[in-house]
């Protein structure tokens, strides 16, 4: 059946080497199979340097079936894997199947492979060669013996590890083909590659008949071929067992443009051994993602979009297969994983809200059979005042740290230079509570300065520390940096300015930006993210707007459900395409941002967004000279999500606050007293706290912290 060329169900890739007598029947049977299965598809015949009439026969098939058969031609033989790569790169289908041209595999079995791919919701389906009607000669025995070796070497249990009759998504096949070693017959290890890269797979039995026309390259050289396979086995053990590389969609995109991840220019290379030593200390996973990000930031807009599509399709397949919440939502809508194939079709899925996360977190939003030993808990309440818990895995955490490091470098920072971070530490419920690993200074040359319990004395200590440390970058929440900036202006500033100041957490107004820049004597760079999603977007030296971390997030700006036009302010909806243990797909952040169009003068083609709205900064004033940023309450109360469903802090005069609470299921007076003690510890024992119990409706769309106290009024008090 014919279809829109923009999207085909299945592309069938067939390498052809001296197969002139098999190609015509193969073509007819493949096309007939696609028709029978009512699949939109195409056949790609790849001539691999044939010395007979195969090229001419392929051209006749192309002429006979225009738009349905494509011919691709190698001047010299590139081998099976090389022919696969040529065909797969040219394929227009969402899924691809690879099939031998000798008609030993039956083209009709393509439908069974494709249906198993859909029904089983796995990444790869392989057809194993049935013993029915199969010759049991020398080649059969050697093949069976090699299968035993492969299973033993790589801890697999496949019936036919090297069959090579495969069906999978196009981007999965492209990833499998990104091998590093020099092999005689890499095609024998395609399922080994799938296993090593963490793809799920399924086998089905397929018929395998004796060759009727032409000769195999193995004929007369079975023992030489076997010896080469054994040599290849050693290379594969080195690549896939001893030094396996995690799935990295960036590798295949960069490889398509003739670059490699390791070739990306990084500032650490320019600063020499010190920077490289610090990169090693950050750990192999952070370093791997960091190098990748430093290469992918220079991709074209089309290549970045392709990278996002590859990651999104893998995430959707995973969510459908392994996360009950998304499987149920998609089944309710009649959607299959292949229906969500790009950011446009992603909009078919419903939004995910914070309330959804709370309701389904321990029920069906976590990945099935996930190893909890590999998870990190993230607690937050954010601007809404509704505590929420989410989880990230170690690889996701490494990606986020690498993205944060790249954002630091966008300010002019060089790896290895000192950084001072104003630290919003989680206030413990007991003195024995250990600080969350998420807040550790993972940069080795980073110093943390707590920004809660801020007094004049504490501000002076911070000023002296900055003078002594002389950091290249000072980063922290906008509220705290603005407080410190006001103090610095009143006390003569700094003797040596940092290279940059990095703000985040709250909306950065033009007035606050100017105050911080003047006080620190440095350019201000704003970054946008949240505890559950970071860093979403960051400002960059020499660029306008916030550049989105497009390698990890798909950011939608929506106005009445449609994409915002340049200049419009839209709701921020984020899909984390690097998250698998607890996918956040079309997550409503509660924030708003201005849509910016493509800047043709920009060096980077990453998506740009303008000023972030919906996060008003606030300072709450206690007794004496005690004060805290509004985010203090978010970090304090996130640990009490079991008792506080939602909250709001309001202040109209110094030394007094109104604490509005929506009770959680395990709320008690004892817990309330414990919270009040924590608040007074930082705002003064004489702080008046007016507690009001309320309901969710009364706090709908209200910010978590609102302070109407004028700073001059506070100083006078």
Residue pairs with C-beta under 8 A, 6 or more apart in sequence:
1 34
1 35
1 38
1 39
1 40
2 40
2 67
2 68
3 9
3 40
3 41
4 40
5 67
5 92
6 92
7 40
7 92
7 94
7 341
8 40
8 41
8 42
8 92
8 93
8 94
9 39
9 40
9 41
9 93
9 94
9 95
9 114
9 338
10 34
10 39
10 40
10 41
10 42
10 93
10 94
10 95
10 96
10 97
10 110
10 114
10 167
11 41
11 42
11 43
11 44
11 87
11 88
11 91
11 92
11 93
11 95
11 96
11 97
11 170
12 30
12 34
12 41
12 42
12 43
12 44
12 96
12 97
12 98
12 99
12 107
12 110
13 44
13 46
13 83
13 84
13 87
13 88
13 91
13 96
13 97
13 98
13 99
14 26
14 30
14 43
14 44
14 45
14 46
14 87
14 98
14 99
14 100
14 101
15 46
15 48
15 80
15 83
15 84
15 87
15 98
15 100
15 101
16 23
16 45
16 46
16 47
16 48
16 50
16 54
16 58
16 83
16 101
17 47
17 48
17 49
17 50
17 54
17 77
17 101
17 217
18 50
18 51
18 52
18 54
18 214
18 215
19 26
19 50
19 54
19 101
19 102
19 213
19 214
20 50
20 52
20 53
20 54
20 56
20 57
20 214
21 213
21 214
22 101
22 102
22 103
22 213
22 214
23 45
23 54
23 57
23 58
23 61
23 101
24 57
24 60
24 61
25 103
26 101
26 103
26 107
27 43
27 45
27 61
27 64
27 65
27 69
29 103
29 106
29 107
29 108
30 43
30 99
30 107
30 110
31 43
31 65
31 68
31 69
32 107
33 107
33 108
33 110
33 111
34 40
34 41
34 110
36 108
36 111
37 110
37 111
37 114
37 115
39 111
39 114
41 68
41 93
42 67
42 68
42 69
42 70
42 91
42 92
42 93
43 61
43 65
43 68
43 69
43 70
44 69
44 70
44 72
44 87
44 90
44 91
45 58
45 61
45 62
45 69
45 70
45 71
45 72
45 101
46 72
46 73
46 74
46 83
46 84
46 86
46 87
47 54
47 55
47 58
47 71
47 72
47 73
47 74
48 74
48 77
48 78
48 79
48 80
48 82
48 83
49 74
49 75
49 76
49 77
49 78
55 71
55 73
58 71
58 73
59 71
61 69
61 71
62 69
62 70
62 71
70 90
72 86
72 87
72 90
74 82
74 83
74 86
78 86
79 185
79 186
79 187
80 164
80 185
80 186
80 187
81 177
81 179
81 183
81 185
81 186
81 187
84 98
84 173
84 177
84 187
85 177
87 96
87 98
88 96
88 98
88 170
88 173
88 174
88 177
89 174
89 256
91 170
93 170
94 169
94 170
94 313
94 338
94 341
95 114
95 117
95 167
95 168
95 169
95 170
95 338
96 167
96 168
96 169
96 170
96 173
97 110
97 113
97 114
97 165
97 166
97 167
98 164
98 165
98 166
98 173
99 105
99 107
99 110
99 165
100 164
100 165
102 211
102 213
102 214
102 216
103 209
103 211
103 212
103 213
104 208
104 209
104 210
104 211
105 127
105 129
105 165
105 206
105 207
105 208
106 206
106 207
106 209
109 127
109 165
109 206
109 207
110 167
112 127
112 204
112 206
113 125
113 126
113 127
113 165
113 166
113 167
113 204
113 206
114 125
114 167
116 122
116 125
116 167
116 202
116 204
117 124
117 125
117 167
117 168
117 202
118 336
118 338
120 202
121 317
121 320
121 321
121 337
122 199
122 200
122 201
122 202
122 321
123 168
123 169
123 172
123 194
123 199
123 200
123 201
123 314
123 317
124 166
124 167
124 168
124 172
124 176
124 191
124 194
124 199
124 200
124 201
124 202
125 166
125 167
125 168
125 201
125 202
125 203
125 204
126 158
126 160
126 163
126 165
126 166
126 167
126 191
126 201
126 202
126 203
126 204
127 163
127 165
127 166
127 203
127 204
127 205
127 206
128 158
128 159
128 160
128 163
128 203
128 204
128 205
128 206
129 160
129 163
129 165
129 206
129 208
130 205
130 206
130 207
130 208
132 207
133 207
133 208
133 209
134 140
134 208
134 209
134 210
135 210
138 222
139 218
139 222
142 222
142 226
143 162
146 161
146 162
146 188
146 226
146 229
147 158
147 159
147 160
147 161
147 162
149 230
149 233
150 156
150 158
150 161
150 162
150 188
150 189
150 192
150 233
151 157
151 158
151 161
153 233
153 236
153 237
153 241
154 192
154 195
154 196
154 236
154 237
154 240
154 241
155 195
156 191
156 192
156 195
158 191
158 203
159 203
159 205
160 203
161 188
161 191
161 192
162 187
162 188
162 189
162 190
162 191
163 206
164 187
164 188
164 190
165 206
166 173
166 190
166 191
168 176
168 194
168 199
169 313
169 314
169 317
169 338
171 249
171 252
171 309
171 310
171 313
171 314
172 194
172 199
172 314
174 252
174 310
175 197
175 247
175 248
175 249
175 251
175 252
175 310
176 190
176 193
176 194
176 197
176 199
177 252
178 251
178 252
178 255
179 186
179 189
179 193
179 239
180 239
180 245
181 235
181 236
181 238
181 239
182 235
183 189
183 232
183 235
183 236
184 228
184 229
184 231
184 232
185 225
185 228
185 229
185 232
186 232
188 229
188 232
189 232
189 236
189 240
191 201
192 236
192 240
193 240
194 201
195 201
195 240
196 240
196 241
196 244
197 244
197 245
197 246
197 247
198 246
198 247
199 247
200 321
217 225
218 225
245 251
246 288
246 395
247 314
248 261
248 288
248 292
249 307
249 310
249 311
249 314
250 261
250 292
250 295
250 296
250 307
250 551
251 260
251 261
251 292
252 310
253 296
253 299
253 303
253 306
253 307
253 310
254 260
254 261
254 295
254 296
254 299
256 303
257 299
257 303
259 295
260 295
261 288
261 291
261 292
261 295
262 291
263 295
264 291
264 292
264 293
264 294
264 295
264 296
264 298
265 294
266 290
266 291
266 294
266 409
266 415
267 275
267 409
267 413
267 414
267 415
268 275
268 276
268 278
268 279
268 414
268 415
268 416
269 275
269 276
270 414
271 414
271 415
271 416
274 416
275 414
275 415
275 416
277 416
278 415
278 416
278 443
278 444
278 445
279 286
279 287
279 290
279 415
280 287
281 444
282 290
282 401
282 405
282 442
282 443
282 444
283 398
285 394
285 395
285 398
286 398
286 401
286 402
286 405
286 442
287 402
288 398
288 402
289 398
289 399
289 401
289 402
289 403
290 402
290 405
290 406
292 402
292 551
293 402
293 403
293 406
293 551
294 406
296 304
296 307
296 551
297 406
297 604
297 606
298 603
298 604
299 307
299 605
300 605
301 598
301 605
303 605
304 550
304 551
304 605
304 606
305 342
305 343
307 550
307 551
308 343
308 550
308 551
308 554
308 577
309 341
309 342
309 343
311 551
311 577
311 578
312 340
312 341
312 342
312 343
312 346
312 554
312 575
312 577
313 337
313 340
313 341
315 575
315 577
315 579
315 580
315 583
315 585
316 326
316 337
316 340
316 585
317 337
318 367
318 580
318 583
319 326
319 327
319 583
319 585
320 326
320 327
320 330
320 336
320 337
321 327
321 337
322 367
322 368
322 369
322 580
323 364
323 365
323 366
323 367
323 368
323 582
323 583
324 364
324 368
325 360
325 363
325 364
325 365
326 349
326 583
326 585
328 364
329 349
329 350
330 336
330 337
330 340
330 349
333 348
333 349
333 350
335 348
335 349
339 345
339 348
340 346
340 348
340 349
343 554
343 556
346 554
346 575
346 585
346 586
347 556
347 586
349 585
349 586
350 586
351 573
351 586
351 587
351 588
352 584
352 585
352 586
352 587
352 588
353 587
353 588
354 382
354 384
354 386
354 388
354 588
354 590
355 386
356 365
357 365
357 388
357 389
357 390
357 584
358 386
358 388
358 389
361 389
361 390
361 582
365 582
365 583
366 391
366 581
366 582
367 580
367 581
367 582
367 583
370 393
370 581
374 393
374 394
374 581
375 391
375 392
375 393
375 581
376 391
376 392
376 393
376 394
376 397
376 436
376 437
376 438
377 389
377 390
377 391
377 436
378 389
378 390
378 391
378 392
378 438
378 531
378 532
379 387
379 388
379 389
379 426
379 436
379 531
379 638
379 639
379 641
380 387
380 388
380 390
380 530
380 531
380 532
380 634
380 638
381 387
381 388
381 633
381 634
381 637
381 638
381 641
381 647
381 704
382 388
382 530
382 531
382 590
382 634
382 704
383 590
383 591
383 614
383 615
383 616
383 703
383 704
384 590
384 646
384 703
384 704
385 633
385 634
385 637
385 646
385 647
385 648
385 649
385 699
385 702
385 703
385 704
385 705
386 645
386 646
387 637
387 638
387 640
387 641
387 644
387 645
387 646
388 532
388 638
388 641
389 641
390 532
390 582
390 584
391 581
391 582
392 400
392 579
392 581
392 582
393 580
393 581
395 578
396 576
396 578
396 579
396 580
396 581
397 438
399 552
399 578
400 534
400 535
400 552
400 578
401 442
403 535
403 549
403 551
403 552
404 534
404 535
405 415
405 443
407 502
407 527
407 535
407 538
407 540
407 549
408 419
408 473
408 475
408 502
409 415
410 525
410 538
410 539
410 540
410 541
410 543
410 547
411 473
411 499
411 500
411 502
411 523
411 525
411 540
411 541
412 472
412 499
412 500
412 541
413 419
413 472
413 473
413 499
413 500
414 472
416 445
417 445
417 471
417 472
417 473
418 445
418 446
418 447
418 469
418 470
418 471
418 472
419 443
419 445
419 446
419 447
419 471
419 472
419 473
419 474
419 475
420 446
420 447
420 449
420 465
420 466
420 469
420 471
420 473
420 474
420 475
420 498
421 441
421 446
421 447
421 448
421 449
421 474
421 475
421 476
422 449
422 450
422 451
422 462
422 474
422 475
422 476
422 477
422 480
422 481
422 484
423 439
423 448
423 449
423 450
423 451
423 476
424 439
424 451
424 452
424 476
424 477
424 480
424 505
424 629
424 631
424 632
424 635
425 435
425 439
425 448
425 450
425 452
425 635
426 435
426 436
426 439
426 635
426 636
426 638
426 639
427 452
427 635
427 636
427 639
427 678
427 682
428 435
428 639
429 639
429 640
429 674
438 531
441 447
441 448
447 465
447 469
447 471
449 462
449 465
449 476
451 476
451 477
451 480
451 483
451 629
452 628
452 629
452 632
452 635
452 682
453 626
453 628
453 681
453 682
454 480
454 483
454 626
454 627
454 628
454 629
455 624
455 625
455 626
455 627
456 487
456 625
459 483
459 484
459 487
460 487
460 491
462 484
463 484
463 487
463 488
463 491
463 494
466 474
466 494
466 498
467 494
467 495
467 496
470 496
470 498
471 498
472 498
472 499
472 500
473 498
473 499
473 500
473 501
473 502
474 481
474 498
474 500
474 501
474 502
474 520
474 522
475 501
475 502
475 503
475 504
476 502
476 503
476 504
477 503
477 504
477 505
477 506
477 629
477 631
478 503
478 504
478 505
478 506
478 507
478 508
478 512
478 526
478 617
479 505
479 506
479 617
479 618
479 619
479 629
479 630
479 631
480 629
480 631
481 501
481 503
481 516
482 512
482 515
482 516
482 617
483 619
483 627
483 629
484 519
485 515
485 516
485 518
485 519
485 520
486 515
486 519
486 711
488 494
488 519
488 520
489 515
489 518
489 519
493 519
493 520
493 521
494 520
494 521
497 520
497 521
497 522
498 520
498 522
499 522
500 522
500 523
500 524
500 525
501 516
501 517
501 520
501 522
501 523
501 524
501 525
502 524
502 525
502 526
502 527
503 512
503 513
503 516
503 524
503 525
503 526
503 527
504 526
504 527
504 528
504 529
504 535
505 615
505 631
506 615
506 616
506 617
506 618
506 630
506 631
507 611
507 612
507 613
507 614
507 615
507 616
507 617
508 524
508 526
508 611
508 612
509 617
512 617
513 524
513 526
516 524
517 523
517 524
523 541
525 538
525 539
525 540
525 541
526 538
526 539
526 546
526 612
527 535
527 537
527 538
527 539
527 546
528 535
528 536
528 537
528 538
528 546
528 591
528 593
528 609
528 612
529 535
529 536
529 537
530 536
530 589
532 584
532 587
533 553
533 574
533 576
533 584
533 587
533 589
535 549
536 548
536 549
536 553
536 555
536 572
536 574
537 546
537 547
537 548
537 549
537 555
537 609
538 546
538 547
538 549
539 545
539 546
539 547
540 547
540 604
542 603
543 599
543 602
543 603
543 604
543 608
544 596
544 599
544 602
544 608
545 596
545 599
545 608
545 609
545 610
546 593
546 608
546 609
546 610
546 612
547 604
547 606
547 607
547 608
548 555
548 606
548 607
548 608
548 609
549 606
550 606
550 607
551 578
552 576
552 577
552 578
553 574
553 575
553 576
553 577
553 578
554 574
554 575
554 577
555 572
555 573
555 574
555 607
555 609
556 563
556 570
556 572
556 573
556 574
556 575
556 586
557 563
557 564
557 568
557 569
557 570
557 571
557 572
557 573
557 593
557 594
557 595
557 609
558 564
558 570
558 571
558 573
559 565
559 568
559 569
559 570
559 571
563 570
563 595
564 570
564 595
565 595
566 595
566 596
566 597
567 594
567 595
568 594
568 595
569 592
569 593
569 594
569 595
569 613
570 592
570 593
570 594
570 595
571 588
571 591
571 592
572 589
572 590
572 591
572 592
572 593
572 609
572 612
573 586
573 587
573 588
573 589
574 584
574 586
574 587
574 589
575 584
575 585
575 586
575 587
576 583
576 584
576 585
576 587
590 614
591 612
591 613
591 614
591 615
592 612
592 613
592 614
593 609
593 610
593 611
593 612
593 613
594 609
594 610
594 611
594 613
595 609
595 610
596 608
596 609
596 610
597 608
598 605
598 608
599 608
602 608
616 703
616 706
617 629
617 630
618 629
618 630
618 705
618 706
618 707
619 627
619 628
619 629
619 630
619 707
619 709
619 711
619 714
620 627
620 628
620 629
620 630
620 632
620 633
620 649
620 651
620 657
620 683
620 705
620 707
620 709
621 627
621 651
621 654
621 655
621 683
621 707
621 709
621 714
621 717
622 628
622 654
622 655
622 680
622 682
622 683
622 684
622 687
623 654
623 655
623 683
623 684
623 685
623 686
623 687
624 684
624 686
626 682
626 683
626 684
626 687
627 683
627 714
628 682
628 683
630 649
630 704
630 705
630 707
631 705
632 682
633 647
633 649
633 679
633 704
633 705
634 704
634 705
636 675
636 678
636 679
637 644
637 647
637 675
640 664
640 671
640 675
641 664
642 664
642 665
642 666
643 663
643 664
643 666
643 667
643 668
643 671
643 672
644 661
644 662
644 663
644 664
644 667
644 675
645 662
645 663
645 664
645 696
646 661
646 662
646 696
646 699
647 659
647 660
647 661
647 662
647 699
647 704
648 660
648 699
648 702
648 703
648 704
648 705
648 706
649 657
649 658
649 659
649 660
649 704
649 705
649 706
649 707
650 657
650 658
650 660
650 706
650 707
650 708
651 657
651 658
651 706
651 707
651 708
651 709
652 658
652 708
652 709
653 709
653 713
653 717
654 709
654 713
654 714
654 717
655 684
655 686
655 687
655 688
655 717
656 687
656 688
656 689
656 690
657 679
657 683
657 687
657 688
657 689
657 690
658 690
658 692
659 676
659 679
659 689
659 690
659 691
659 692
660 692
660 693
660 694
660 698
660 699
661 667
661 672
661 691
661 692
661 693
661 694
662 693
662 694
662 695
662 696
662 699
663 693
672 691
676 689
676 691
679 687
679 689
680 687
680 689
